Amino acid sequence: MSDLPTVLITGASSGLGAIYADRFAKRGHDLILAARDVARLDALADRLRSETGVAVEVIRADLTDGADIGVLETRLREDDRIGVLLNNAGTAIGGFYGSADGPSIESLITLNVTAASRLAIAAAQTWSQRAAGGSIVNISSVVAFIPDSPLGLYSATKAFVQSLSQGLNGAFGDKGVYVQAVMPAATRTEIWERGGIHPDSIPGMMLADDLVDAALVGFDRRELVTLPSLSDADLWDAYETARQALIPSIRNAEPAGRYRT
Ligand SMILES: NC(=O)c1ccc[n+]([C@@H]2O[C@H](COP(=O)([O-])OP(=O)(O)OC[C@H]3O[C@@H](n4cnc5c(N)ncnc54)[C@H](OP(=O)(O)O)[C@@H]3O)[C@@H](O)[C@H]2O)c1
């Protein structure tokens, strides 16, 4: 058993989650891997145990199911070996506004928003009460900044995840809980084909290994928002400065002059 904090990764059966599992195992962390496809999780767990010697536990969880979310939530509250949560499971299925229906909307929001919120809040509440603190990595997306992207409702869920991350930083950042929002641009994983989009139709896809390695540089630097595809970091600073400048001006007891009749 490792002395380092155990890392709980949702959506570890493929894509970014599986690569994060590889990287944290190589750093010497024990792992808890969650997703629906247990055969893939078991295969990854076997490889990581034999290559790195870390302990790896597999949990089958469908994070559109409230009871399964509750299992991981309870684990985060009760297992004091866990010190890193990677809130990574996500889908773009059901994102198109033209074809979304009740069940697809509910499924998308439960996985991308409700599960991510319940797990992050359980971890932050628990870890802010203990000396060792903890780290939460929330996988958002650059489409959080592009609400009118064709990915539609998916973009809205990722804006939520970014807002959640900044909010958790405000509430728990000074209590030993580090929260990172990772905002990938298009990255070559299964998410595209699962969502019915051929990855070759998207120009300039990042490789998933490069994305995770860059995001981990941001993690090690304790960045609050990590934008691996953004070369000009000044653009993000200008965006944040403009957002901060808006805040004092939107607190006003009187309607603005242009809304008075
Ligand atoms: N790839 C990109 O271009 C890109 C860009 C920006 C953000 N992201 C975000 O990156 C994260 C990881 O996605 P990825 O690109 O690595 O795609 P991926 O390869 O499709 O991985 C998605 C993971 O989520 C799990 N998952 C899906 N539905 C689930 C459910 N109902 N319950 C539990 N787990 C579920 C999948 O496992 P099972 O099927 O085994 O359950 C899989 O492990 C997502 O949050 C995604 O929104 C990706």
Ligand as a Chemical Component Dictionary entry (heavy atoms), coordinates in Angstrom:
data_LIG
# 
_chem_comp.id                   LIG 
_chem_comp.type                 NON-POLYMER 
_chem_comp.pdbx_formal_charge   0 
_chem_comp.three_letter_code    LIG 
# 
loop_
_chem_comp_atom.comp_id 
_chem_comp_atom.atom_id 
_chem_comp_atom.alt_atom_id 
_chem_comp_atom.type_symbol 
_chem_comp_atom.charge 
_chem_comp_atom.model_Cartn_x 
_chem_comp_atom.model_Cartn_y 
_chem_comp_atom.model_Cartn_z 
_chem_comp_atom.pdbx_ordinal 
LIG N1  N1  N 0  -12.066 14.029 -25.917 1  
LIG C1  C1  C 0  -12.355 15.330 -26.017 2  
LIG O1  O1  O 0  -12.276 15.946 -27.098 3  
LIG C2  C2  C 0  -12.754 16.073 -24.786 4  
LIG C3  C3  C 0  -12.697 17.487 -24.819 5  
LIG C4  C4  C 0  -13.095 18.179 -23.702 6  
LIG C5  C5  C 0  -13.509 17.504 -22.569 7  
LIG N2  N2  N 1  -13.558 16.136 -22.572 8  
LIG C6  C6  C 0  -14.029 15.468 -21.351 9  
LIG O2  O2  O 0  -13.089 14.488 -20.946 10 
LIG C7  C7  C 0  -13.737 13.542 -20.117 11 
LIG C8  C8  C 0  -13.279 12.149 -20.511 12 
LIG O3  O3  O 0  -13.779 11.845 -21.805 13 
LIG P1  P1  P 0  -12.894 11.146 -22.928 14 
LIG O4  O4  O 0  -12.646 12.150 -23.979 15 
LIG O5  O5  O -1 -11.746 10.452 -22.310 16 
LIG O6  O6  O 0  -13.968 10.127 -23.548 17 
LIG P2  P2  P 0  -14.172 8.566  -23.427 18 
LIG O7  O7  O 0  -12.974 7.837  -23.905 19 
LIG O8  O8  O 0  -15.474 8.301  -24.078 20 
LIG O9  O9  O 0  -14.264 8.317  -21.848 21 
LIG C9  C9  C 0  -15.436 8.572  -21.129 22 
LIG C10 C10 C 0  -15.369 7.781  -19.828 23 
LIG O10 O10 O 0  -16.567 8.062  -19.108 24 
LIG C11 C11 C 0  -17.150 6.832  -18.741 25 
LIG N3  N3  N 0  -18.600 6.947  -18.707 26 
LIG C12 C12 C 0  -19.446 7.254  -19.728 27 
LIG N4  N4  N 0  -20.711 7.177  -19.323 28 
LIG C13 C13 C 0  -20.680 6.780  -18.008 29 
LIG C14 C14 C 0  -21.657 6.493  -17.043 30 
LIG N5  N5  N 0  -22.968 6.571  -17.318 31 
LIG N6  N6  N 0  -21.253 6.139  -15.799 32 
LIG C15 C15 C 0  -19.938 6.043  -15.501 33 
LIG N7  N7  N 0  -18.964 6.281  -16.374 34 
LIG C16 C16 C 0  -19.324 6.647  -17.624 35 
LIG C17 C17 C 0  -16.721 5.831  -19.813 36 
LIG O11 O11 O 0  -16.688 4.515  -19.274 37 
LIG P3  P3  P 0  -17.817 3.376  -19.435 38 
LIG O12 O12 O 0  -18.357 3.476  -20.828 39 
LIG O13 O13 O 0  -17.045 2.115  -19.159 40 
LIG O14 O14 O 0  -18.824 3.667  -18.377 41 
LIG C18 C18 C 0  -15.299 6.287  -20.063 42 
LIG O15 O15 O 0  -14.431 5.706  -19.147 43 
LIG C19 C19 C 0  -15.230 13.782 -20.285 44 
LIG O16 O16 O 0  -15.726 14.477 -19.151 45 
LIG C20 C20 C 0  -15.312 14.679 -21.498 46 
LIG O17 O17 O 0  -16.464 15.491 -21.484 47 
LIG C21 C21 C 0  -13.175 15.414 -23.648 48 
# 
loop_
_chem_comp_bond.comp_id 
_chem_comp_bond.atom_id_1 
_chem_comp_bond.atom_id_2 
_chem_comp_bond.value_order 
_chem_comp_bond.pdbx_ordinal 
LIG N1  C1  SING 1  
LIG C1  O1  DOUB 2  
LIG C1  C2  SING 3  
LIG C2  C3  SING 4  
LIG C2  C21 DOUB 5  
LIG C3  C4  DOUB 6  
LIG C4  C5  SING 7  
LIG C5  N2  DOUB 8  
LIG N2  C6  SING 9  
LIG N2  C21 SING 10 
LIG C6  O2  SING 11 
LIG C6  C20 SING 12 
LIG O2  C7  SING 13 
LIG C7  C8  SING 14 
LIG C7  C19 SING 15 
LIG C8  O3  SING 16 
LIG O3  P1  SING 17 
LIG P1  O4  DOUB 18 
LIG P1  O5  SING 19 
LIG P1  O6  SING 20 
LIG O6  P2  SING 21 
LIG P2  O7  DOUB 22 
LIG P2  O8  SING 23 
LIG P2  O9  SING 24 
LIG O9  C9  SING 25 
LIG C9  C10 SING 26 
LIG C10 O10 SING 27 
LIG C10 C18 SING 28 
LIG O10 C11 SING 29 
LIG C11 N3  SING 30 
LIG C11 C17 SING 31 
LIG N3  C12 SING 32 
LIG N3  C16 SING 33 
LIG C12 N4  DOUB 34 
LIG N4  C13 SING 35 
LIG C13 C14 SING 36 
LIG C13 C16 DOUB 37 
LIG C14 N5  SING 38 
LIG C14 N6  DOUB 39 
LIG N6  C15 SING 40 
LIG C15 N7  DOUB 41 
LIG N7  C16 SING 42 
LIG C17 O11 SING 43 
LIG C17 C18 SING 44 
LIG O11 P3  SING 45 
LIG P3  O12 DOUB 46 
LIG P3  O13 SING 47 
LIG P3  O14 SING 48 
LIG C18 O15 SING 49 
LIG C19 O16 SING 50 
LIG C19 C20 SING 51 
LIG C20 O17 SING 52 
# 
